[in-house]
Amino acid sequence: MIIPRLVNGVVVFRSAGPCDGPRLSSALENYYREHDTRDVIWDLRAGQLSDFAATEFEAVARTSAKCAIVRGTGARSAFVVDTEIDELLVQAFVGVAGRQSPIAFQVFRNINAAWDWLSPSE
């Protein structure tokens, strides 16, 4: 299950349980059907990313690119994971998504670092 919550102007998608391509795409489509929040944190620390197959990367990347239109210029997505294997998996996805979408992507092992990256610079 992936639950979106708006926190300080950023939508935080928190995953619990299985986290595969169709669930990621569905979370994006459902949220951006009604909202236009620019920046996103994907908190995947409690998710089971072992279900996110490389064969699903392209489909999720297309959904992300479609939502980029609603999100606007300068949109950013921070992914937060807690294991090295999940970090490598998400970095591989970011490589695919970055070729299809104008969104800036970054992967973190610490949620505070993700928040810092999304914070406006002074």
C-alpha positions in Angstrom: 0.0 0.0 0.0 1.3 3.5 -0.9 -0.3 6.4 0.9 0.2 10.0 -0.1 0.2 12.8 2.5 0.9 16.5 2.0 3.6 17.8 4.4 4.9 21.3 4.2 3.9 21.6 0.5 5.6 18.3 -0.5 3.6 15.1 -1.1 5.1 12.2 0.8 4.2 8.8 -0.7 4.8 6.3 2.1 5.0 2.7 1.2 4.2 -0.2 3.4 4.2 -3.8 2.1 4.7 -4.8 -1.5 5.9 -2.0 -3.8 5.9 -2.8 -7.5 5.5 -0.9 -10.7 1.7 -1.0 -11.0 1.4 0.2 -7.3 3.9 3.1 -7.9 2.1 4.1 -11.2 -1.3 3.9 -9.6 -0.2 6.1 -6.6 1.1 8.8 -9.0 -2.0 8.7 -11.3 -4.5 8.8 -8.4 -2.8 11.6 -6.6 -2.0 13.8 -9.7 -5.6 13.4 -11.0 -6.6 15.9 -8.3 -3.4 17.7 -7.2 -0.5 19.6 -8.7 2.1 19.4 -5.9 5.5 20.0 -7.4 7.9 18.1 -5.2 7.6 14.5 -4.0 9.3 12.3 -1.4 8.9 8.6 -1.9 9.5 7.1 1.6 10.1 3.5 0.6 11.8 2.4 3.8 8.9 0.2 4.9 8.1 -1.1 1.4 9.1 -4.4 -0.1 11.0 -3.2 -3.2 11.9 -6.8 -4.2 8.6 -6.7 -6.1 9.7 -3.8 -8.3 11.0 -5.5 -11.4 13.3 -3.9 -14.0 10.8 -4.8 -16.6 8.4 -2.3 -14.9 10.8 0.6 -14.9 9.7 1.9 -18.3 6.0 1.9 -17.5 6.5 3.8 -14.2 8.9 6.2 -15.9 6.1 7.0 -18.5 3.6 7.6 -15.8 6.1 9.9 -14.0 6.7 11.8 -17.2 3.0 12.2 -17.8 2.5 13.6 -14.2 5.5 16.0 -14.8 3.2 18.2 -16.9 0.9 18.7 -13.9 3.8 19.1 -11.4 5.3 22.0 -13.4 8.8 23.3 -14.1 11.5 22.4 -11.6 9.7 19.3 -10.1 11.8 17.1 -8.0 11.4 13.5 -6.6 13.4 12.3 -3.7 13.5 8.5 -3.0 14.3 7.4 0.5 15.4 3.8 1.1 17.2 2.1 3.9 19.2 -0.7 2.4 22.0 -0.8 -0.2 20.2 -3.2 -2.5 17.1 -0.9 -2.5 19.3 2.1 -3.2 20.8 0.3 -6.2 17.4 -0.8 -7.5 16.0 2.8 -7.2 19.1 4.3 -8.8 18.6 1.9 -11.7 15.0 3.1 -12.0 16.1 6.8 -11.8 18.5 6.1 -14.7 15.5 5.0 -16.8 13.1 7.7 -15.6 15.6 10.5 -16.1 15.7 9.8 -19.8 11.9 10.2 -20.1 11.1 12.9 -17.7 12.1 16.5 -16.9 11.8 15.8 -13.2 15.0 15.9 -11.1 15.4 12.6 -9.2 17.7 11.8 -6.3 18.1 8.8 -4.0 18.8 9.1 -0.3 19.3 6.8 2.7 18.2 9.4 5.1 14.8 11.2 5.1 16.4 14.4 6.5 18.8 14.6 3.6 15.8 14.3 1.2 14.0 17.1 3.0 17.2 19.2 2.8 17.5 18.6 -0.9 13.9 19.7 -1.5 14.2 22.8 0.8 14.6 26.1 -1.1 18.1 27.5 -1.0 18.5 30.8 0.8 
